[in-house]
Amino acid sequence: MNTLFVISYVVLWVLVVVLVGAVFALYHHFGQMYMTSPEGRVAHGPEEGSLFPALDTKDLDGEVVTLPAQDRPFIAVFASTGCTLCGALRSVLRKFAAEHPDVLVVVICDGHPRAVREWAGDLASAVRVIPDPRGRIAARYEIGLTPFSVAVSHDGRVRSRGIVNGLDGLELAAHEAANQLTVLSAPTEERSTSR
């Protein structure tokens, strides 16, 4: 009788541990779904239409990076050295920078400068990579998830923001920023007739 009691007790605790793991997995899954939903994205990053808060810092090569970039649209991608999706995005960022030389691409990567340099590899030759020790820059812009992009038009206004997981997301963000550049630079008569 005691043996059956011990076996059932062990089985019960194994089931409790499995259920607790399942609850945490579901919590994480639904949390990620919320963050990628329109409601979740609104809670992160500078508000669309607002001026991008100024940033003046140094990249991995020690060169000064000043944002917003003067009269040039840019995309700031917030990443982390511990983020698997961010690592997969490096080749996409290189390709995007090569195809869009008119758009400045800045990657703000959470981590110690040495870890960020290892993480970036040859990406630093294609885009500006800024180390963000302790996530202070991301916290300043109220961004708590990665990879997250903020597209800013030439006038320094935020045009789009959200999770970016591939080339399509970057293309869309660049289109948003560049489209504003085209609309804002069009003559007044053309803008009034196009409405």
Backbone bond lengths (Angstrom), bond angles and torsions (degrees), N, CA, C in turn:
res aa  C-N    CA-C-N  psi(-1)  N-CA   C-N-CA  omega(-1)  CA-C   N-CA-C  phi
1 M - - - 1.446 - - 1.524 110.87 -
2 N 1.336 117.07 -42.19 1.466 121.11 179.50 1.523 111.67 -62.93
3 T 1.321 116.63 -37.13 1.455 120.89 -179.89 1.527 110.77 -62.86
4 L 1.334 117.05 -43.90 1.461 120.61 177.53 1.521 111.41 -62.95
5 F 1.311 116.79 -39.48 1.467 121.34 178.76 1.530 110.63 -62.72
6 V 1.318 117.93 -44.73 1.466 122.56 -179.70 1.532 110.16 -64.70
7 I 1.327 116.63 -43.27 1.472 120.17 179.71 1.526 110.60 -63.16
8 S 1.321 117.31 -45.87 1.466 120.06 179.45 1.527 111.11 -64.82
9 Y 1.315 116.82 -36.19 1.471 121.39 178.36 1.535 110.57 -63.93
10 V 1.329 116.60 -44.17 1.467 121.87 179.16 1.533 110.16 -65.42
11 V 1.331 116.55 -44.78 1.460 120.93 179.06 1.528 110.08 -60.93
12 L 1.325 116.77 -42.16 1.464 120.92 178.39 1.530 111.23 -59.08
13 W 1.318 117.45 -45.98 1.470 120.37 -179.55 1.531 111.67 -68.04
14 V 1.302 118.13 -34.74 1.465 120.84 175.79 1.518 109.66 -62.99
15 L 1.336 116.85 -43.95 1.464 120.87 177.43 1.533 111.74 -63.03
16 V 1.325 117.26 -39.72 1.473 120.75 177.98 1.532 109.88 -61.71
17 V 1.319 117.52 -44.56 1.470 121.11 179.75 1.524 110.58 -63.88
18 V 1.333 117.30 -42.46 1.467 121.02 178.59 1.530 110.36 -63.20
19 L 1.318 117.42 -43.43 1.466 120.76 179.30 1.520 112.17 -65.08
20 V 1.318 117.33 -39.96 1.477 120.24 177.17 1.525 109.59 -62.80
21 G 1.327 117.21 -42.87 1.475 120.67 176.79 1.520 111.41 -61.43
22 A 1.329 117.24 -41.21 1.469 120.95 178.91 1.525 111.32 -64.91
23 V 1.329 117.15 -40.08 1.467 120.49 178.57 1.524 110.49 -63.08
24 F 1.327 118.03 -44.16 1.468 120.46 178.52 1.529 111.49 -65.20
25 A 1.325 117.09 -38.52 1.475 120.38 178.27 1.524 110.17 -63.78
26 L 1.318 117.45 -43.72 1.466 120.88 177.78 1.523 111.43 -65.06
27 Y 1.320 116.17 -40.67 1.463 120.55 178.32 1.529 110.03 -59.91
28 H 1.336 116.41 -45.33 1.462 121.10 178.83 1.522 110.56 -64.04
29 H 1.335 116.83 -44.66 1.463 121.46 -178.83 1.529 111.36 -61.17
30 F 1.327 116.77 -49.31 1.462 119.50 -179.31 1.526 111.47 -69.19
31 G 1.330 117.21 -30.49 1.465 120.28 174.72 1.517 110.99 -63.88
32 Q 1.348 116.72 -42.62 1.460 119.96 177.84 1.527 110.88 -65.76
33 M 1.334 116.48 -39.30 1.461 119.44 177.75 1.533 110.55 -62.31
34 Y 1.337 116.97 -40.42 1.457 120.34 179.26 1.527 110.59 -64.21
35 M 1.339 116.07 -44.32 1.458 119.29 -177.22 1.519 112.40 -64.66
36 T 1.333 117.59 -30.80 1.454 119.74 -179.82 1.523 112.76 -90.10
37 S 1.329 117.28 -6.00 1.459 121.00 177.06 1.522 109.43 -77.45
38 P 1.321 119.04 161.33 1.468 120.46 178.24 1.528 112.84 -55.82
39 E 1.340 117.55 -38.38 1.466 119.98 179.67 1.525 111.10 -66.33
40 G 1.337 116.51 -39.49 1.458 120.49 -179.40 1.514 112.10 -69.37
41 R 1.351 116.72 -38.37 1.466 119.78 -179.68 1.516 111.66 -65.95
42 V 1.326 117.44 -32.96 1.458 120.97 -179.07 1.523 110.39 -61.30
43 A 1.329 116.90 -28.89 1.458 120.71 -177.16 1.529 112.75 -78.33
44 H 1.335 118.63 -6.66 1.459 121.35 -176.49 1.522 111.21 -119.54
45 G 1.316 115.05 142.67 1.458 121.11 172.44 1.514 114.23 79.30
46 P 1.345 114.90 170.69 1.460 119.64 178.81 1.527 110.63 -65.51
47 E 1.294 116.40 145.34 1.465 122.17 -176.86 1.521 111.56 -64.39
48 E 1.336 116.16 140.32 1.463 120.26 178.17 1.523 109.58 -62.87
49 G 1.326 116.07 135.96 1.457 122.26 -177.72 1.521 113.26 91.98
50 S 1.339 116.83 -15.63 1.461 120.10 179.51 1.527 109.93 -83.19
51 L 1.317 115.71 162.79 1.466 120.21 175.16 1.521 108.90 -73.99
52 F 1.322 116.27 135.68 1.460 120.81 177.69 1.523 108.15 -68.90
53 P 1.340 118.22 123.23 1.463 119.96 -179.99 1.527 111.00 -59.17
54 A 1.315 116.15 135.30 1.464 122.11 -175.21 1.524 111.80 -60.93
55 L 1.326 114.70 143.35 1.458 122.26 176.80 1.512 107.89 -134.75
56 D 1.298 116.61 130.16 1.459 122.45 178.67 1.525 106.65 -134.86
57 T 1.340 116.31 103.88 1.458 121.32 -175.81 1.520 109.62 -149.16
58 K 1.334 116.71 -175.54 1.470 120.84 179.91 1.519 110.24 -113.09
59 D 1.349 115.13 146.34 1.462 119.86 177.18 1.531 109.56 -88.51
60 L 1.326 116.69 -172.62 1.468 121.48 -177.85 1.523 112.98 -61.26
61 D 1.333 117.01 -28.79 1.466 120.86 -179.58 1.521 112.42 -87.11
62 G 1.338 117.61 1.92 1.460 121.66 179.67 1.522 113.70 83.30
63 E 1.338 116.97 6.18 1.462 120.55 178.26 1.521 110.08 -84.77
64 V 1.330 115.75 143.28 1.461 121.24 -178.10 1.531 109.86 -72.90
65 V 1.323 115.55 133.10 1.462 122.60 175.40 1.526 106.79 -116.04
66 T 1.329 115.88 122.69 1.456 121.10 178.53 1.521 108.50 -117.08
67 L 1.318 115.83 122.55 1.462 122.14 177.50 1.521 108.34 -121.19
68 P 1.321 118.83 144.17 1.446 127.70 -1.92 1.528 111.92 -65.50
69 A 1.328 114.67 150.36 1.466 121.45 178.30 1.524 107.99 -72.91
70 Q 1.314 117.05 138.31 1.464 120.49 -176.00 1.517 111.97 -67.55
71 D 1.338 116.20 120.78 1.463 123.46 176.67 1.527 113.46 50.50
72 R 1.326 116.62 35.85 1.462 120.25 -179.94 1.527 109.31 -145.68
73 P 1.338 118.15 129.22 1.461 118.48 176.11 1.529 110.15 -68.36
74 F 1.329 115.72 150.47 1.461 118.72 177.42 1.521 110.37 -145.86
75 I 1.311 114.01 160.50 1.461 121.68 174.79 1.514 107.43 -122.99
76 A 1.332 115.81 123.82 1.457 121.49 174.27 1.526 107.08 -100.65
77 V 1.330 115.98 120.49 1.459 121.34 179.04 1.525 107.82 -108.65
78 F 1.318 116.18 120.91 1.458 121.73 179.00 1.528 108.00 -93.48
79 A 1.333 115.63 124.88 1.458 121.49 -175.87 1.524 109.74 -133.36
80 S 1.320 115.57 176.06 1.454 121.40 178.06 1.524 108.63 -143.18
81 T 1.315 116.33 143.96 1.468 119.88 -179.49 1.521 111.39 -66.08
82 G 1.329 118.42 -23.23 1.457 121.64 -179.29 1.522 114.14 -93.77
83 C 1.319 117.68 5.77 1.469 122.53 -176.08 1.531 109.46 -96.86
84 T 1.334 117.32 118.60 1.461 121.92 -178.40 1.519 111.78 -63.51
85 L 1.329 117.00 -43.84 1.463 121.26 -179.69 1.531 110.67 -64.12
86 C 1.336 116.79 -35.94 1.473 120.61 177.65 1.526 110.29 -62.68
87 G 1.322 116.42 -40.59 1.461 120.52 178.53 1.517 111.52 -62.83
88 A 1.329 116.25 -39.96 1.463 120.58 179.15 1.522 111.61 -69.30
89 L 1.320 117.25 -21.52 1.458 122.43 -176.88 1.538 113.18 -79.83
90 R 1.338 117.36 -13.13 1.472 120.25 -176.86 1.522 112.78 -57.97
91 S 1.322 117.88 -46.42 1.470 119.86 -179.23 1.530 110.45 -66.70
92 V 1.327 117.32 -34.32 1.464 121.91 177.81 1.534 109.75 -65.32
93 L 1.320 116.71 -41.58 1.469 120.65 179.31 1.531 110.96 -64.36
94 R 1.343 116.80 -40.82 1.475 120.45 177.67 1.529 110.28 -60.78
95 K 1.332 115.94 -47.24 1.460 120.81 -179.11 1.529 110.76 -63.11
96 F 1.317 116.04 -44.36 1.455 120.69 -179.43 1.531 110.95 -61.03
97 A 1.332 117.58 -45.31 1.472 121.75 -179.73 1.522 111.01 -62.03
98 A 1.343 117.57 -37.34 1.460 120.81 178.96 1.524 111.37 -68.74
99 E 1.340 117.02 -36.25 1.466 120.83 -177.65 1.527 113.49 -83.11
100 H 1.335 117.51 -17.36 1.474 121.93 -177.63 1.530 110.76 -129.26
101 P 1.333 117.64 69.78 1.464 118.89 -178.18 1.527 113.38 -66.77
102 D 1.346 117.68 -17.45 1.458 121.02 179.39 1.525 112.80 -79.51
103 V 1.354 117.80 -12.42 1.459 122.36 -179.89 1.526 108.72 -107.66
104 L 1.332 116.63 123.88 1.456 121.29 176.97 1.526 108.46 -76.45
105 V 1.328 116.93 130.13 1.461 121.30 178.32 1.522 107.91 -111.92
106 V 1.332 114.86 123.71 1.461 121.40 179.91 1.523 107.53 -122.75
107 V 1.328 116.56 128.00 1.458 121.36 176.65 1.521 107.41 -109.23
108 I 1.328 116.02 121.64 1.463 122.00 177.55 1.522 105.83 -105.60
109 C 1.333 116.02 107.86 1.461 121.43 -170.47 1.526 111.35 -110.57
110 D 1.321 114.96 124.79 1.459 122.12 179.13 1.524 109.70 -71.70
111 G 1.317 115.83 128.85 1.456 120.25 177.46 1.520 111.59 144.88
112 H 1.319 115.64 167.69 1.459 122.20 176.80 1.532 108.10 -64.73
113 P 1.351 118.06 143.38 1.470 119.84 -178.24 1.533 114.67 -50.02
114 R 1.348 118.08 -38.59 1.460 120.07 179.19 1.532 111.20 -65.51
115 A 1.336 116.05 -42.20 1.468 120.32 178.65 1.525 110.73 -67.21
116 V 1.331 116.82 -37.63 1.469 120.76 178.75 1.518 109.96 -66.71
117 R 1.341 117.71 -40.40 1.466 120.86 178.15 1.530 110.63 -61.74
118 E 1.331 117.17 -43.20 1.470 121.00 176.76 1.520 110.63 -62.90
119 W 1.339 115.71 -45.02 1.461 120.87 -179.18 1.522 110.96 -61.77
120 A 1.333 117.60 -44.01 1.468 122.30 -175.19 1.525 112.11 -70.44
121 G 1.320 117.73 -39.96 1.465 120.11 -177.44 1.520 110.94 55.74
122 D 1.343 117.14 -128.43 1.467 120.46 -178.42 1.534 112.82 -81.61
123 L 1.318 117.96 0.52 1.470 120.67 176.40 1.529 110.65 -62.07
124 A 1.341 116.61 -32.27 1.463 121.00 -178.50 1.524 112.58 -63.73
125 S 1.326 117.92 -18.12 1.467 120.05 177.18 1.529 111.59 -82.35
126 A 1.340 117.54 -17.87 1.471 121.56 -177.32 1.525 112.94 -101.55
127 V 1.333 116.75 -33.81 1.468 121.23 -178.25 1.526 109.09 -133.63
128 R 1.315 116.31 168.14 1.471 120.39 176.96 1.520 107.84 -85.23
129 V 1.326 117.44 121.28 1.462 122.63 -179.98 1.519 108.83 -110.90
130 I 1.334 115.23 122.63 1.460 121.70 -178.28 1.522 108.58 -112.47
131 P 1.342 117.59 122.31 1.469 118.70 175.25 1.531 109.67 -73.56
132 D 1.321 116.10 141.58 1.464 121.72 -178.80 1.524 109.36 -126.20
133 P 1.362 116.76 75.09 1.462 118.94 -179.63 1.526 110.98 -58.74
134 R 1.319 114.88 134.08 1.470 123.33 179.34 1.525 113.28 63.36
135 G 1.317 118.79 12.68 1.461 121.92 175.09 1.519 115.37 64.25
136 R 1.315 117.28 28.45 1.475 120.44 -176.37 1.526 112.62 -68.31
137 I 1.330 117.09 -38.72 1.471 119.36 -179.36 1.531 108.86 -68.38
138 A 1.332 117.17 -45.27 1.470 120.35 178.86 1.527 110.52 -60.17
139 A 1.316 117.32 -41.11 1.469 120.34 179.23 1.525 110.69 -64.69
140 R 1.317 116.52 -37.34 1.471 120.44 179.12 1.529 111.16 -62.05
141 Y 1.346 116.03 -35.51 1.462 120.43 179.13 1.536 112.43 -92.98
142 E 1.333 116.41 7.91 1.467 123.65 177.87 1.532 112.42 58.76
143 I 1.334 115.24 44.42 1.463 120.89 178.83 1.524 107.72 -113.56
144 G 1.332 115.12 117.84 1.449 119.94 -176.12 1.512 113.99 -116.64
145 L 1.337 118.66 10.90 1.449 120.68 178.46 1.515 109.54 -140.94
146 T 1.323 115.70 152.65 1.459 120.75 -178.44 1.522 109.34 -134.50
147 P 1.309 118.67 154.89 1.464 128.22 -8.03 1.535 110.69 -77.73
148 F 1.295 115.91 133.20 1.461 122.82 -176.11 1.521 107.67 -127.88
149 S 1.326 117.57 133.90 1.462 119.98 -179.40 1.518 110.94 -117.47
150 V 1.313 114.64 148.17 1.462 122.54 174.16 1.527 106.31 -128.14
151 A 1.339 117.07 118.34 1.469 121.93 179.26 1.521 108.52 -98.83
152 V 1.323 115.42 129.86 1.466 121.62 -175.70 1.522 108.93 -126.02
153 S 1.334 116.53 132.41 1.468 120.97 -179.53 1.530 110.16 -79.84
154 H 1.330 115.96 175.36 1.467 121.44 -174.74 1.526 112.61 -61.18
155 D 1.337 117.40 -22.05 1.467 120.08 -179.29 1.525 112.93 -88.98
156 G 1.337 117.07 5.37 1.461 120.89 176.25 1.513 114.67 86.15
157 R 1.340 117.70 9.44 1.462 120.87 -179.33 1.526 110.72 -95.91
158 V 1.334 114.85 139.53 1.464 121.34 178.39 1.519 108.39 -71.78
159 R 1.342 116.78 123.93 1.470 121.66 -177.55 1.518 112.77 -105.65
160 S 1.322 118.15 -28.99 1.462 120.71 175.16 1.512 108.55 -158.24
161 R 1.331 114.41 160.41 1.466 120.86 179.17 1.503 108.75 -157.73
162 G 1.305 116.63 154.66 1.458 119.99 176.66 1.509 112.59 153.07
163 I 1.319 114.75 177.24 1.460 121.93 176.98 1.518 108.13 -62.57
164 V 1.314 116.42 136.64 1.463 120.26 176.23 1.522 107.24 -121.86
165 N 1.331 116.27 128.27 1.462 118.30 -176.62 1.517 113.01 -128.89
166 G 1.329 116.88 12.89 1.458 118.44 178.50 1.516 112.17 177.71
167 L 1.311 115.08 -175.21 1.458 121.54 -177.44 1.520 111.50 -62.93
168 D 1.331 117.47 -37.36 1.470 120.13 179.94 1.524 111.72 -59.50
169 G 1.331 116.67 -43.24 1.464 120.70 179.22 1.515 112.08 -63.17
170 L 1.340 116.82 -41.48 1.463 120.43 178.07 1.520 111.19 -67.27
171 E 1.334 116.82 -40.97 1.472 121.06 178.64 1.525 110.21 -60.70
172 L 1.326 116.56 -44.17 1.460 121.01 179.92 1.524 110.99 -63.63
173 A 1.328 116.77 -43.94 1.466 120.68 178.59 1.523 110.87 -63.17
174 A 1.339 117.39 -41.85 1.469 120.86 178.82 1.516 110.58 -65.17
175 H 1.333 116.09 -38.97 1.462 120.03 178.14 1.532 110.32 -61.74
176 E 1.330 116.22 -43.13 1.472 120.44 178.35 1.528 110.70 -59.08
177 A 1.320 116.69 -46.55 1.472 120.21 -178.20 1.521 110.93 -69.61
178 A 1.336 117.84 -45.00 1.465 121.52 -178.12 1.519 111.25 -70.75
179 N 1.333 118.01 -34.73 1.459 122.01 178.70 1.525 109.73 -60.78
180 Q 1.308 117.23 -40.25 1.462 120.81 177.93 1.522 109.76 -64.04
181 L 1.319 116.35 -36.34 1.457 120.54 177.82 1.522 110.05 -62.33
182 T 1.332 117.38 -44.13 1.460 121.60 179.68 1.526 111.18 -65.80
183 V 1.330 116.74 -46.64 1.461 121.16 -178.38 1.526 110.74 -63.93
184 L 1.323 116.92 -43.12 1.457 119.97 -177.06 1.522 112.30 -70.46
185 S 1.339 117.41 -27.73 1.458 119.57 -178.04 1.521 112.93 -91.65
186 A 1.349 117.38 -6.91 1.466 120.60 179.63 1.531 109.63 -69.74
187 P 1.358 117.41 146.34 1.463 119.28 178.01 1.530 111.29 -59.72
188 T 1.335 115.70 150.86 1.459 122.18 -175.25 1.524 112.17 -58.57
189 E 1.355 117.95 -40.27 1.465 120.09 -177.79 1.535 110.25 -62.84
190 E 1.344 116.57 -41.14 1.457 119.70 -179.01 1.520 110.83 -64.62
191 R 1.344 117.06 -40.82 1.454 119.85 -179.67 1.521 110.82 -65.08
192 S 1.346 117.29 -39.04 1.463 118.50 -177.60 1.526 111.09 -72.96
193 T 1.347 118.38 -31.46 1.465 119.93 179.14 1.528 111.38 -78.37
194 S 1.329 116.97 -26.29 1.473 118.70 -178.94 1.519 111.94 -76.12
195 R 1.326 119.14 -13.89 1.467 121.56 179.52 1.437 109.37 -82.50
